Amino acid sequence: MKPGKHRRAARQIKILAVVRISKASGRDMLSGMFRFIEQNPSWQLHLVQYDSEFTADVVRRAPADGFDGIVVTSPGAKGTLDADRKSVV
């Protein structure tokens, strides 16, 4: 890079990951996400482990909270999947 030139920092992509890690499949999914992040450091991952934490309100607030996407491997609390289907994220 030439003197005086500044490299623009890559935009952070904020992802909400809802992964049940009590099962091997969830741990495998999380491991895959970590491998992806290692190669794509622009991802900022926020992990939700428990269905009780993943609610319809969390989904509705996701855009306002700056999330660009949601990765879901667990249905969450009652009504969450319906909110997820309607979400713009």
N, C-alpha and C positions, 0 to 999 in steps of 0.2 A: 504494500500500500504506500502511496506517495505521501511525503510529509504534508501535514495540513489537511489530509483527507480523513474523514471519519466514517467508519462503517456503521450503518444504521443497525440497531439491535432488532432482531427478529421479533415480531409480535408474538406474545405469549398466547397460546390457545388454551383456554380454560375448560377442562373436562371434568364432569362429575361422574365418578365411577361407582356404581352400586354393585358390589361383588360380595357374595356370601363365601367367605374364606374358610368356613368350617368344613367345607367339602373339597375334595381333591380337584374337582373341575373348576371351582372358583379360584383356588390357588394357582392352577395352571393358567387360567385367564389373566390373573393379576401378574403372573410371571411374564406372560406374553406382552402385556401392556408395558411392563418395566423394560423389556428388551426393545420395544418400539420407541419408548422415550429415550433410551440410551442413544438411539440412532437419530431421533428427532427431538432434540432438547427444547423445542419451542412449546411442547405440551406441558401444561401445569395440571397435575392430577390431584383431585380432591376425592378421597375415598370414603364411602359410606358402607359400613359393614353390617348393619342391623336393619331389618325390615322396619322396625319402629322409627328409625331415623329418616327413612325414605318415604315421605308423605306427599300427598297431592299438593300441599302448600309449598313444599320444597321445589316441586316441578314447576308450579306456577311462578315462583320467584326466580327461577333459574336465569331467565333472560335479564332481569333487572340486576341480578347478582353477578352478571358478566359471563355466565357460562356459554360456551360456544357449542357444546354437545353433551350428551348423556349416554354412557354405556351402562346397560342394565342387564344383570344376570339373575336378579331376584325381584319378585313382584312388588315388594314393599308393603306398606300398610294398606288397608282397605281403601279403594277408590284411587289409588296412585296410578295404576295403569291407565285408567280412563283419562286422567289429567295428562299423563305422558303422551297419549295419542293426540291430544289437542295442542300440545306444546309447540311453540315455534322453534325450540332448540332441538 
